[in-house]
Amino acid sequence: MRMIKFEQPDILFGFFLAFLGTALFSLKSIFIKLAYAQGLDTNSVLMLRMAISLPIYLIIIAFLFRKNNPPKLEIKQNFLLIVFLGFIGYFLASWLDLKGLENISAGLERLTLFTYPIFVSILGALFFNIPLNKKIIMTLFLTYLGLWIVFSQELGENTGNTRIGILLVIFSALSYSFYVLLGKKVIHCIGSLWFTSLAMSISSIFVLVYYALFFDFNSLTISYYAWIWIILLAVISTVIPSFMISEAIAKIGSAQTGIVGTLGPIITIVLAIFILNEPFSIYHAIGISLVISGVMLLTVKKKPNKLI
């Protein structure tokens, strides 16, 4: 009992960070949709988001250099992998996600992106010799049945590019899954703070170079309200929650953090209903319940009962 009381505040703080980080990440889709309403597109939103985030991550890297002994050798050994992960995890995955959001609702986007733990399991089975057990197969059935129900409902309400939108977000989830699988080794070597700061900084540079090569900065017109949504997107829904989730994983573990993360789609959908006036029906409720049940089935692990 003494040990439990001693650890409880730290564990509670970890759950608080996981919940708050999940809630802030959930605002991302809302801010992006609001920026789109101000006339911005995928490329401009992504560029502005990373341009604002980059100085913050560079400041954090400078702080880490001064405060701690930097793992120079480990960073050098894994630098090419960090560059690759920055590209697929925060450039490619973000671009696909934002492009998908041009065609589907914020709720459906968040629900689709939420399936990335399933891709992690499938890719783990294909490339890391992790077997696909009955739990994973049941998870696949539940989550994609839920997505199909919500997708069918949105397809009936909007005959535009819903199929393209959901396909782009699925590829975004797939790209992020590779990032999660391949990033575990690097995080173990250099730590989550170093990895997040470096990967995000490299990704920001990719985005800025991409925009400079294919688009004209001078032709970009940004309204006052667009600036507000972009700044909130960069700081509130990118930088701050990225470190909150990393710290939550350090305190309560990735499994528990993932379970708290199941609240993400619910938060996004509720906000989308009230802020963006997106539709919500019984079919949305059924689909959401199936997806969240599937991911919880995958992330919740039974612990053996111990006699104390």
C-alpha positions, 0 to 999 in steps of 0.5 A, a space after each residue: 500500500 505504501 508503494 502504491 500511494 507513493 507512485 499514485 501522483 506520478 501515475 495520475 499526472 501521466 494519465 492527465 498528460 495523456 488525456 490533455 495531449 489527446 484532447 489537444 491533438 483532437 483539435 487539429 482537424 477542427 483548426 485545419 477545417 477552419 483554416 480551409 474555410 478562410 481560403 487556405 489549401 493543404 499545401 499552404 496549411 502544412 507549410 505555415 504549420 511547420 514554419 511556425 513549429 520549426 523555431 520552437 523545436 529548434 529552441 528545444 534542441 538548443 535547450 537540450 544541448 545546454 541542459 543535457 549531455 547530447 547523445 552525439 554518437 547515437 544521433 550520428 549513427 541513426 541520423 539517416 533513419 531519423 531523416 527518413 522517419 521525419 519524412 514519412 511520419 510528419 511530412 508525408 503522413 501530414 500531407 496525406 491527412 490534410 489532403 484527405 481532410 479537403 474531401 471528408 468531415 473532421 470526424 471521419 478523418 479522425 476516426 480513419 486515422 485512429 486505425 493506425 495501431 491496427 496497421 502497426 500490428 499488420 506491419 509487425 506481422 509482415 516485417 517483424 515476425 509478430 504473429 496475427 492472433 485472433 484478437 488482431 483479426 477481430 480488431 480488424 473486423 470491428 474497426 473496418 466495419 465501423 469505418 464502413 458504416 460511417 463512410 457509407 453514411 457520409 457517402 450518402 450525404 456528400 457525393 463528392 470525393 469522399 472515397 478519395 478522402 478516406 483513401 488518402 487518410 488511410 495511406 496517412 495512417 499507414 505512413 505513420 504506422 511505419 514511423 511508429 514501428 521504425 522509430 521505437 529503436 531510435 527513441 530507445 537510443 536517443 530518448 523521446 525528447 531528442 527524437 521528437 525535436 529532431 524528427 519534427 525539425 527535419 520534417 519542417 525543413 522538408 515541408 519548407 523546401 517542398 513549398 519553395 520548389 513547387 509554390 510561390 510564397 508571394 502569392 499566398 494570401 492569409 487572412 487575420 482569422 486564418 493566422 489565428 487558426 494556423 498558430 493554434 494548429 502549430 502550437 496547441 495541436 502540434 508542439 505541446 501535445 507531441 511532448 505531452 504524449 511522449 511524457 505520458 508514455 514515459 510515465 504510464 507506458 504506451 499501452 495505457 496512453 493508447 487506451 486514453 487515446 481512444 477518446 480522441 475521435 470522440 472529442 473530435 466528433 463532438 467538437 466538429 458537431 458544435 463548431 463545424 456543424 457536421 452531421 451526426 446520426 445513429 449510424 455515426 454512433 454505431 460506427 464510432 463505437 465499433 472502431 473504438 471497441 476494436 482499438 481498445 480490444 487491441 491495446 488493452 492487455 489482461 494482467 494476471 491477478 496477483 495475491 498481495 
